Amino acid sequence: MPASLKFKTVITDYGKQRLVAAMSPGGTKLTLTQMAVGDGGGNPTNPDTTSTALVNEAWRAAVNSVTVDKSHQNTIIVELLIPAEVGGFWVREAGIYDEFNKLVAICSLPASEKPLLEQGSGRAQTVRMTLVISDLSTINITIDSTTIIATNDYVDNSLKEHEKSRNHPDATLTDKGFVQLSSATGSTDETKAATPKAVKAAMDNANKRQPGNENLTALSSLAGQPDKLPYFTNKGAMSLAEFAEFMRTMLSKTDAASVLEYLGLRETINLAAGALQKDQNGADIPDKKQFVRTIGAVTSNTITLGESGWFKIATVVMPQATSTAVIKLYGGAGFNTGSSEQGAI
């Protein structure tokens, strides 16, 4: 340690022994229990490893906190808080004591007065000592929480750590808290909050429907009247229609058969059941030969002639697209005698 250092912290020989013993197999960890401050007898102090007590102790209390320095490896910070109501002395030295009330570390400090409240000035004062330890596992970092007084720095650091953590209560229907987001649109979960995506999906769905407020406004503008039925005449517009006894009776029917009976359509339905079907194209006609005669599609005549010989009965001409077929019918004896057509007559 440079000789020019005016203020310093050293671990006493006793403190070193405790640390070495703690590193041994089965060794007991060093517990830092108290800190003391002194006025140095009115003079600056020069602590060394052989020190076993402060030059002139002025006040002692339980250690307020023992923390690991996050900025420096293998370094712990031991803190003592002197309340505002304690004072009437100068602070030039401080020491740390273990569970056996033995001095483990000692330091010299810039002189600062700790006045009493009745002297016209009072303030809480924090004294911190920094120890560099090769093996932090040799020291109990935990202390008696019932003796801790929260400093501003402690509160600020604790709040920062809490804000960065996830250690917050979950929100409920009655209390604020953390809540998980969800984009589900068909869920009934009351422990999650909807994302903008879920809200947009719900709004898009609602916008596709006729706005409910328009329906309610239109309905509220109607004055109810006997035997009237409200109906929409346009978007957001309604009117009243007659609702006669006939309609009320029909709507009271419980099935289609009862409605048909009420409308007098039973016989019509029965007749329709025996009617010819268009998609059958006449295939469902029972007597097709009689049917074509009935509609005049085929005619027959009887001709009686007293003379002998043959005669021409009829000539039928049938147009077929680009050609004409001619069928001639002959009757009687003697036509084309000896011809191949003779047998067909």
ZIDATA-V647210 format. One record per helix or strand of 3 or more residues. SS is the DSSP state (h for helix, s for strand). FROM is the first residue (numbers start at 1). LEN is the number of residues. Records with the same first field share a line. If there is no record, write none. Layout:
SS: FROM-LEN ; FROM-LEN
//
This chain:
s: 9-3 ; 30-9 ; 57-6 ; 65-4 ; 75-8 ; 89-10 ; 103-12 ; 125-8 ; 180-3 ; 192-3 ; 228-7 ; 237-6 ; 310-11 ; 323-10
h: 13-11 ; 40-3 ; 117-3 ; 136-3 ; 145-3 ; 152-13 ; 196-12 ; 212-9 ; 245-7 ; 256-8 ; 266-8 ; 278-3 ; 288-7 ; 342-3
//
